[in-house]
Amino acid sequence: MPHPSGHIAPRILFAGGGTGGHVYPAIAIADAVRALVPDAAIAFAGTRERLEWEAVPKAGYPIHAITVVGLQRRLTWRNLAFPFKLVQGLAQSRSYVQAFDPDVVVGTGGYVAGPVLLAASLQGRPIVLQEQNAYAGLTNRLLARRAAQIHIAFPEARRYFPPEKCRLSGNPTRRALRHADRAEARRAFDLPETARVLLVFGGSLGSAALNAALSRHHAALLADPQTHVIWQTGRLYHDRYRALDGAHPRLRLLPYLDRMDQAYAAADLVLCRAGALTCSELMVTGSPAILVPSPNVAEDHQTRNARSMADAGAAVLLPEAELDARLVETVRALLDDADHRRRMAEAARALARPDAADEIARAVLALAGHR
């Protein structure tokens, strides 16, 4: 059946990148679109040498490079290049949007989303924003008036946008997270079924504070002969800690985890930051967690995320300032208490919105004229 715009199938362009928090929601929505309309034409716009340049092709989608740099919020000489890079990025975005000819453009945040969404809007194409955090990002706030739909994950985000455009959809998570098998995941990481597994990660780029704490305390954590640690350093920090790989037979140190579905499934407990996407993944997978909010984010939104989960009984909030003093005892107490972890898992699942990607995909397809 012909599409109203003349296309055989809907054409959806995604723009978002830089970190997993922007990339993986876009991939999750794209996967949901493809599941609903298998012949949909889907493409991504992103930046070279960032996470999306590898993650998007691995997910099976084409990606087009846009030149873009961020505006630093502090005084720095790098901001001198910003106007020139912005003009270049807008020109590239305009050309690519026109060439791909999308029915809808979906932005999930990051520097690349701005020029692509603006170019699409100026061409009269509907744009959709997906905001992961309770505190809305600058790009989404600036583009809100131009958006046809704004999908939010936290009710608090509504105050930053025209309320009539907002839909409380939740954060899209990868479909694979819901279907991972624990036994298979343990085999993938070469872990005994009886092991008590701590998964540690600080986002796609890594966390300096979490890595430093693990480097100081991994021996104490591994003093229990049943404890195993899977530690994702992040690509920025792997060289610094590479020497610890192999330092202990029950320590697995990796720069990056491609299969987070298996990592969550294999773990009994997670130690991580409290970014919005991470919290959503913890909810969907029912993973008991110790959340260490980053103090270096806008409006301290990670503490808000962590407190919300902790108040529901789904996580323990551990401030970064107390990490060294409380890390070992907090991990040991939770690994020793299977009943407490079970209650945390149940509380996490009660907070989940597992159908967020499908809900957003259906709204995007409706906007594209494909129902």
Secondary structure, DSSP 4 states (H G I P E B T S, - for coil): ---TTS-SS-EEEEEE-SSHHHHHHHHHHHHHHHHHSTT-EEEEEE-TTSHHHHHHHHTT--EEE----PPPSS--GGGGGHHHHHHHHHHHHHHHHHHH--SEEEEEESTTHHHHHHHHHHTT--EEEEE-SSS--HHHHHHGGG-SEEEESSGGGGGGS-GGGEEE------GGGGT--HHHHHHHTT--TT-EEEEEE--SS--HHHHHHHHHHHHHHTTSTTEEEEEE--TTTHHHHGGGTTSSTTEEEES--S-HHHHHHH-SEEEE---HHHHHHHHHHT--EEE---SSSGGGHHHHHHHHHHHTTSEEE--GGGHHHHHHHHHHHHHT-HHHHHHHHHHHHHH--TTHHHHHHHHHHHHTT--
